[in-house]
Amino acid sequence: MTTTVTTAKKCTLLSLDFGNYELKSFDGRQVTKIRSLQSVIATGQKPLLASEASPIIEMDGIRWHVGSQAGRYPSYEATVQGEKTRLAQIHLAACISQSGCYDLVISHHSPDNYGKVLKGALLGKHSYQRNGLQVDVSINSVTVVLEGSGAYQLAKARNYIPTRGYTIVIDLGGSTWVSALYASDGELISSTAYERKGTYALAVAIASDSRLQKALQESTSVSSPDTSVILEGLAKDNFYGESELCWGEWLGEYLDPWWKGIVQALKSGYQSHMPSVKRIVVTGGGANLVSPKVAASPAFLVLPECSTANVQGAYHSVKTQVAN
């Protein structure tokens, strides 16, 4: 008698963060980043140059340019201005360039509300062209985790989390900032997502400043600053796109009340727990903005790789669970 043994196909674990500012992926070796902008390329329209960081995706008969190049078309969409979940399939195609089977771990600020939607959109087979090459992927599983939880796991693995007392994680995202309270044993006690209150709120405030509006109108005849361009400036050097316009000198006028509002929300939300909070981990793309403000406080920790800590930590957390 001959016995046939069927071995289950091993899928590649991939951690994804479909952020409102950047799409980030981590395969255990390398983090890749793609600007979270997209533009539909009309039939007959000559596309701009494609690259790994700005891929052209063709799916269901529609061509999309994703990444920083998308922002150079006359018409484009910034993910931060809508609900990112509806773009999940396009963002998946932008992040995966190789055919194969994948197990996904995806970070989201509200897994309970959007986890089912993400799984419905991503599980199964997907076929598309990416930069002119055919890609066929099969998504075997989708695990949706809370934004910031990966950063907590990374900090804990590096022994940054005290063995006694509570830990708060603040994930300063592009559109949303998330707070989470953890017990010393790693159990999540509670979390709150503050939608539209992340760095996008800061960018909107800067966009409304008459100094920037006047300078932009004088140099370009455009009086309404683009918040997605301001978000990019906040992540880099406080300049408006490729122009010489800079808000660095007066950034504090908006940054200070924005950060104070976040701290106040933490104190109000975790009032009964605050006396026993021993560590506050700040992560996410906006963490670089407040790093100088918290540097002198021993309770605060801004992870060195703050913009990618979450996607890396989520990968290793799930990898460890599978191994065990």
N, C-alpha and C positions, 0 to 999 in steps of 0.2 A: 504494500500500500504506500502510495506517495502522499506525503503531507505538504501542502503549500502554505507557507507562512507569508502573510501580507504585512508589510511594514508601513505604518502610517507615514505619509510624506511630512518631512520636517519643514516647517515654515519659518521664515525669517522674522524675528521680533523687531519691530520698529516703533519708536516713540515719536509721537507727533504733537505739535502744539500749533493749532491753526489760529494764531494770534491776530489781533486786529491791526497790529503794526507789522509783524513779521510772521511768516510761516517757518517753523523750525522743526527739524527732524534729527533723530539720533539713532544710529544703528549699532551702538556699542563701541564704535571706533571714532566716528567723525560727526560733528554737528554741521548741518547745512542750514542756511538762512535764505529766505526769499521774501522780498518786500511784499506786503499784503495789499497789492493793487492789481486790478485786472481791467482789461479793455477788450471788447468784442471787435474782432477784425472783420470789417464788412467784405462781402464778396467783391472781388476786383480791387480791393484796397491793398497797396503794397505795404507789407509789414515792416516794422523796424527790425534791426538785427536781434536774433535770439541768442541766448546763452544758457548755461546751467542755472545761473542766478535769475535769469529772465526768460523762462521757456515759453515757447508757443505750443499750446495744447489744441488739438482738434478732437472734439468729442461730439457725437450725435449730430454731425454736420455743421457744427459751429466752431470757429477758430477763436481762441482766446490768447491774448498775450498777458502773462502774469509776471509780476515783479516790478522793479524800478522802471523798466522800459515802458510799462503800461501807462505810467504817469506822464509820458511824453507824447501821447496821442491827444488829439483835440478833445476827445471825450473818453473818460475812464471812470472807474468806480473804486473808491477806497473802502476796504472792508469795514473799517471803523464806523462808517456812516450807515451801516445796516446791521443785519443779523448774520453773523458769519456761518452759522450752521447750514444755511441754504446753499452755500458755496462749497460744501464739504467735498463733493466729487471732483470739482475743478481743482481745489487745493490738494486733494489726494494725488491727482495726476501730475500736478506741479512738483510734488515732493518725491514721487516714485518714478525713477527713470529706467528701472530694470524689470523685465518680466519675471514673475515668480509668485510664490505663495507667501502671504504675510499674516502675522498676528500683530494687531495694532493696539497700542496703549495711547489714548488720546486725553489730553487735559482740557477741561472746560470749567468755567466758573460756576455752572449749575448742572452737575451730572444728573441729578434727580429729574430735572425738567427737560433736559436735552439729550440725555443718554440714549433713550429709545429712538429718537429722531436720527441721531448720528449712526447708530447701529443699522437702522433701516436703510440709510443712504449708502453705507459703506460695505456691509457684508455682501459677499458673493463675488461675481466676476465683473471685471471692468476692462474694456478695450478702448484704446485711444492712441493717437499719435502724439509724440512729444519731441519737438524739434526735428520733425520729419521721420522719426523712427517709430515703428509699431511697438506698443507695449501692451502686454496682456497680463493682468494680475488677478489673483484670487485672494480675497480677504477671508481668512479662515475664522478669525475671532476679533472682536473689538471690545476692549476694556476702557471704560471712561472713568477718569479719576479727577478729583478736585484740583483746580489750578492752585499751585503752591505746595501741594502735598509732596511732589517730587523734590522740591527744594528742602522741605523739612527732612525727608529721608536722607538726602545728601548731607545735610548739616549733621544729622544724627550719626551717620556713618563716619564722619570726620571728628566725632566726639565734641561737637560744638554745643550740644544740647545738655543742659545740667541733668543730673540724675534725680534731683528733687525740684519740685515746683513746676509751674505751668510754663508753656512756651506759646507765644503768639507768632503766627506767620502772616506777614503783609505782602501780598502779591500785587504790585503796582503795574497793572496791564494797560494796554492802549486805550480800551474803552471802559473797562471795568477794573476796580480794585477789589480784592478779596481778602477778608480777614478770617483766620482760623485759629481756634484755641485747642491746644493739645495737652493731655496729661503727661506726666513724666514717663509713663510706660508706653507712650506713643499713640494712645487712643485719642481719636478725634472727638472733642466734646461738642463743639458747635462751629458753624461757619456762616458768614454773611457776605453776599455779593452786592457791591454798590455799583449798579449799572450806570453807565455814562458819567461816572465820577472819577475815572482813571485819568491818565495823562491827556486824554481827549478833552476833558473838561478844562484842563490847564491850557491846552492849545486854543480852545474856543475863546477863553478869556483874553489870551494874547492877541488873537485875531480881531477882537473888538477894540483894541487899543488904538486911539486916534493917531498916535505917533507912527505906528507901523502902517496904518491905512493911508495916511498922508504921504509918507515916503514911497510907498508902493505905487500910489497913483501918480506921483511926480515922475517916477522912473519908468513905469510901464503902462500908465493910464488905466490900471486895474485898481479899484478901490476896495475890493473884498478879498482879503487874504484867504488862501486855501488852507484849511486846518490840517490836511494830510501833509502838506509841505512843512507846516510848522512842527508837526509831530516828528518829521525827519530831522528838522533842525534841532529840536530838543534832544534827540538821540545822538546828535553829532556835535555841532559847534555853535548853535544858536543863530545861525544865518538862515535867511529865507532863500531856499533853493540855491541857485548858482549866482544870486545877486550879492551885492555888498551890504544889504540891509541886515542889521543885527539887533536883537533885543537883549543881548547879554547884560548890558549895563542896568537895565530896569527889570530883568527877569524876577528878581526877588520880590517886587511889588505884587506879583501874582503867585509865585511859588510859595512864599511864606504863608499866606492865608489858606492856600490849597492844602499844604502839609499840616497846618494847625487843625484844619477841619477833619483830616484823617485821624490825627492823634486824639481829637476830642471824641470822634465816633468810637474809637477803641475804648476810651475810658468809660464812655456811656454804656457801650455794649457789654463790656466785661467788668463792670464796676465791682461786683462781689469777688471776682477772681484776681483783680489787679494787685492786691497786696502780696500774692503768692506767685506772680509772674516773674520768672528769673531770666528769661531770654526772649527777645523780640527779633525775629529773622525777617529781614526786608529783602525781597526778591522781585523779579520781573523787570521789564524794560525801563520802567521809571525809577528804579532803585538808584541809578547813578545820579539822579537829580537831588536826592535827599541824603546821599552818602556823607557829604561834608557836614550836614546838620546833626547827624547822629554819631559822628566819629568819636566824639569825646565821651559818649555814654557807654559804660561797660555792659549794659543790658542789651544794647542793640548789636546786631550782626548783619552786615551786608556782604553776602557771599561774593567772592572775587568775580565769578562768572555769572553775575546776577541775571543776565538776560537769557542764559541757557541752562541755569541750574535746575529748573523745573523739568525740562524735557530729558535731561540726563538722569536726574534722580528717579523719575518715573520709570525709566527704562530699567535701571538697576533694581528697583523695588520689585517690579513684576518678574524680572529675570530670577531674582532670589526666590520668590514665591514658587515659580515653576520648578526650580532646582530642588526645592524642599518637598 
